[in-house]
Amino acid sequence: MNRPDARHYSYRVQWSPDDDEYVATVLEFPSLSWLESDQSQALEGLVRLVEGVIDDLITNKETVPQPFSERSYSGTIYVRTSADLHRRLAVEAAERRVSLNQLAVQRLASA
């Protein structure tokens, strides 16, 4: 695997009233965050931190998380549920004249 580009990860910057600063977070590294009074600086600080963490992981021959944007997805999700819920969903799908899969996709898309 090539070294991931730290800019390709999934970042979020939002105001934290508790800290009275912006907090930047990154989905692929849930334990990391960066606080700054400036929104742009919060993001820039976290990107630099992620770059350092990637370097450390590589140096220590540890697994570096792949950015969500660079992962491939099959489009298949397996869900286990109760027999009762399965029955209710099958009935609802039949009433709507769609497959159970189509009903599930519609529900997930609107969630």
C-alpha positions as a Markdown table, in Angstrom:
| # | Residue | x | y | z |
|---|---|---|---|---|
| 1 | Met | 0.0 | 0.0 | 0.0 |
| 2 | Asn | 1.3 | 3.5 | -0.9 |
| 3 | Arg | 1.5 | 6.1 | 1.7 |
| 4 | Pro | -2.0 | 7.7 | 2.0 |
| 5 | Asp | -2.2 | 11.5 | 1.4 |
| 6 | Ala | -3.3 | 13.0 | 4.7 |
| 7 | Arg | -5.5 | 15.5 | 2.8 |
| 8 | His | -7.7 | 12.6 | 1.5 |
| 9 | Tyr | -9.1 | 11.7 | 4.9 |
| 10 | Ser | -12.6 | 12.6 | 6.1 |
| 11 | Tyr | -12.3 | 15.8 | 8.2 |
| 12 | Arg | -14.9 | 17.8 | 10.1 |
| 13 | Val | -14.4 | 21.2 | 11.7 |
| 14 | Gln | -17.1 | 22.6 | 14.0 |
| 15 | Trp | -17.5 | 25.1 | 16.8 |
| 16 | Ser | -17.2 | 23.7 | 20.3 |
| 17 | Pro | -19.0 | 25.9 | 22.9 |
| 18 | Asp | -17.4 | 23.9 | 25.7 |
| 19 | Asp | -13.9 | 24.7 | 24.5 |
| 20 | Asp | -14.8 | 28.1 | 23.0 |
| 21 | Glu | -12.8 | 27.1 | 19.9 |
| 22 | Tyr | -13.1 | 25.2 | 16.7 |
| 23 | Val | -12.5 | 21.5 | 17.0 |
| 24 | Ala | -11.2 | 19.5 | 14.0 |
| 25 | Thr | -11.8 | 15.7 | 13.9 |
| 26 | Val | -11.0 | 13.0 | 11.3 |
| 27 | Leu | -13.2 | 9.9 | 10.9 |
| 28 | Glu | -10.4 | 7.5 | 10.1 |
| 29 | Phe | -8.5 | 8.4 | 13.3 |
| 30 | Pro | -11.2 | 8.8 | 15.9 |
| 31 | Ser | -8.8 | 9.5 | 18.8 |
| 32 | Leu | -7.3 | 12.6 | 17.1 |
| 33 | Ser | -8.6 | 16.2 | 17.3 |
| 34 | Trp | -7.2 | 19.7 | 17.1 |
| 35 | Leu | -8.5 | 22.9 | 18.7 |
| 36 | Glu | -7.9 | 26.4 | 17.4 |
| 37 | Ser | -9.7 | 29.7 | 17.6 |
| 38 | Asp | -9.5 | 29.9 | 13.8 |
| 39 | Gln | -11.5 | 27.4 | 11.7 |
| 40 | Ser | -8.9 | 27.1 | 9.0 |
| 41 | Gln | -6.1 | 26.7 | 11.5 |
| 42 | Ala | -8.0 | 23.9 | 13.2 |
| 43 | Leu | -8.1 | 21.9 | 10.0 |
| 44 | Glu | -4.5 | 22.7 | 9.1 |
| 45 | Gly | -3.3 | 21.7 | 12.5 |
| 46 | Leu | -5.1 | 18.3 | 12.4 |
| 47 | Val | -3.8 | 17.6 | 8.8 |
| 48 | Arg | -0.3 | 18.1 | 10.1 |
| 49 | Leu | -1.0 | 15.9 | 13.1 |
| 50 | Val | -2.4 | 13.2 | 10.8 |
| 51 | Glu | 0.7 | 13.4 | 8.6 |
| 52 | Gly | 2.9 | 12.8 | 11.7 |
| 53 | Val | 0.8 | 9.9 | 12.8 |
| 54 | Ile | 1.0 | 8.3 | 9.4 |
| 55 | Asp | 4.8 | 8.7 | 9.5 |
| 56 | Asp | 4.9 | 7.1 | 12.9 |
| 57 | Leu | 2.7 | 4.2 | 11.9 |
| 58 | Ile | 4.8 | 3.5 | 8.8 |
| 59 | Thr | 8.1 | 3.7 | 10.8 |
| 60 | Asn | 6.7 | 1.2 | 13.3 |
| 61 | Lys | 5.4 | -1.0 | 10.5 |
| 62 | Glu | 1.8 | -0.6 | 11.8 |
| 63 | Thr | -1.4 | -0.5 | 9.7 |
| 64 | Val | -2.2 | 3.0 | 8.3 |
| 65 | Pro | -6.0 | 3.4 | 7.9 |
| 66 | Gln | -7.1 | 3.9 | 4.3 |
| 67 | Pro | -9.1 | 7.0 | 3.6 |
| 68 | Phe | -12.8 | 6.3 | 3.2 |
| 69 | Ser | -12.7 | 8.1 | -0.2 |
| 70 | Glu | -10.1 | 5.6 | -1.5 |
| 71 | Arg | -11.8 | 2.4 | -0.2 |
| 72 | Ser | -13.9 | 0.3 | -2.6 |
| 73 | Tyr | -17.3 | -0.9 | -1.6 |
| 74 | Ser | -19.2 | -3.9 | -2.9 |
| 75 | Gly | -22.7 | -2.5 | -2.4 |
| 76 | Thr | -23.6 | -5.5 | -0.4 |
| 77 | Ile | -24.7 | -5.2 | 3.3 |
| 78 | Tyr | -25.8 | -8.2 | 5.3 |
| 79 | Val | -28.2 | -7.4 | 8.1 |
| 80 | Arg | -29.5 | -9.8 | 10.8 |
| 81 | Thr | -32.8 | -9.0 | 12.5 |
| 82 | Ser | -35.6 | -10.7 | 14.4 |
| 83 | Ala | -38.0 | -13.0 | 12.6 |
| 84 | Asp | -40.8 | -10.7 | 13.5 |
| 85 | Leu | -39.2 | -7.6 | 11.9 |
| 86 | His | -38.2 | -9.6 | 8.9 |
| 87 | Arg | -41.9 | -10.7 | 8.5 |
| 88 | Arg | -43.2 | -7.1 | 8.9 |
| 89 | Leu | -40.7 | -5.7 | 6.4 |
| 90 | Ala | -41.6 | -8.5 | 3.9 |
| 91 | Val | -45.3 | -7.7 | 4.2 |
| 92 | Glu | -44.6 | -4.0 | 3.8 |
| 93 | Ala | -42.5 | -4.6 | 0.7 |
| 94 | Ala | -45.3 | -6.8 | -0.8 |
| 95 | Glu | -47.9 | -4.1 | -0.1 |
| 96 | Arg | -45.7 | -1.5 | -1.8 |
| 97 | Arg | -45.0 | -4.0 | -4.7 |
| 98 | Val | -41.3 | -3.7 | -4.3 |
| 99 | Ser | -38.7 | -6.3 | -3.3 |
| 100 | Leu | -37.5 | -6.5 | 0.3 |
| 101 | Asn | -34.1 | -5.3 | -1.0 |
| 102 | Gln | -35.6 | -2.2 | -2.6 |
| 103 | Leu | -37.5 | -1.4 | 0.5 |
| 104 | Ala | -34.4 | -1.7 | 2.6 |
| 105 | Val | -32.4 | 0.5 | 0.2 |
| 106 | Gln | -35.2 | 3.1 | 0.3 |
| 107 | Arg | -35.2 | 3.1 | 4.1 |
| 108 | Leu | -31.4 | 3.4 | 4.3 |
| 109 | Ala | -31.3 | 6.2 | 1.8 |
| 110 | Ser | -33.8 | 8.2 | 3.7 |
| 111 | Ala | -32.2 | 7.6 | 7.1 |
